[in-house]
Amino acid sequence: MSNVLKEAEKCLQCRNPRCRKGCPINTNIPEMIRLLKENETMTAAQMLFENNPLSIICSLVCDHGAQCEGHCVKGIKGDPVAISDIEHFISDACFERIHHDLPEWNGKRAAVIGAGPAGITIAVLLREKGYKVTIFEVREKIGGIMRYGIPDYRLPRTILDRYAEKLKALDIQIRPNMAIGGAISVQDLLDDGYSSVFIGTGAWRPKRLNIPGETYGNVQYAVNYLNDPDVYDLGRRVAVIGAGNAAMDAARTAVRKGSDQVTVYVRRDKVAASREEQEYAILEGVNFEYMKSPVRITDEGVILADTQFNEEGKLVVIEGTEHLVPCDTVMVAISQVPQHRLVTRDPSLKLNERGNLEVHENGQTTMPGVFASGDVVTGAKTVVHAVAESKLIAQQMDRYMQSL
Ligand code: SF4
């Protein structure tokens, strides 16, 4: 019996499925498994795509251990059902064959800025509602953070190329290498007859450490490095500062590209990355040191100080513990915030105090008819969260455009 069917056989078809509650996009997991077992694989794929247009991608990059599989009842006394493997098999096998019921053009245009997880989701959902959709993508190819941030070994680029074909098949127009906020502003799109504009431009500006030496030649930001690791020469010893998934991706990529002494320095006593990502990093040879905070960067490496929790539970640096960690590259990976290009060009768009785009409850920005979701609103989060939020925003955009 194939592994996928063996795993499907383990499922108890719970009446109150905990797996589904653990899924940020509420995937009907028992139904997916039931359909597979009844050889209704296409129906399962159709259901998965309709609930989550990025199902194939989420089956690879989600934190399954904390979400669906982490909640599966079978995991209480043994191994949970390998839900992600089942979802991946179904979505991958059937992706090109999924049927799309495309309605006639309803006479309205929608613009989508950014072809990342949020933008692709909105584009597909609005196209399925009859809108003519144009995507404006600043880079050469679609995918956003999925192509230019998540390493190929976690998410093969061929999957994103298949999405490009899918968008073409859905008659969604793409303008690559097109930065809105440059020659063309958001207001220009509205003036040109787009009924609504969606902003899903992500969070690409690295957060700074704000310590001396951060501009030196031996410092790199993980979000820039992951964009194209082959153009960097990190040397053998890399000190990664940060503990999220981008830090794991940068550390693992550095090891794979030849750096043999890669250490992640974590301010707290645990990492923010998923357990699975950290496990893989350890298996690949990445070291971890906890309760360390960077103080200064020199040409020789990074000066770290030890940290501790004080009586109020606040993390503080222990005076007098500063010490140099010699390394060739200091890799800063402490999250990202959005670029400000759009806001500079269209001043009626506002940012909140965290530097993210300000939106009302319905996802509308401070500019009427202009909506946003994904990392540009929340700061760097996950693919599945961007998709889940974007589903709600697509409904709001539809409601708005129908009211015009
Ligand atoms: Fe099946 Fe586990 Fe979900 Fe129950 S919780 S329906 S066993 S996958």
Boltz pocket constraint, residues with backbone or C-beta under 6 A from the ligand:
constraints:
  - pocket:
      binder: B
      contacts: [[A, 10], [A, 11], [A, 12], [A, 13], [A, 14], [A, 17], [A, 18], [A, 19], [A, 20], [A, 29], [A, 30], [A, 71], [A, 72], [A, 73], [A, 74], [A, 81], [A, 83]]
      max_distance: 6.0
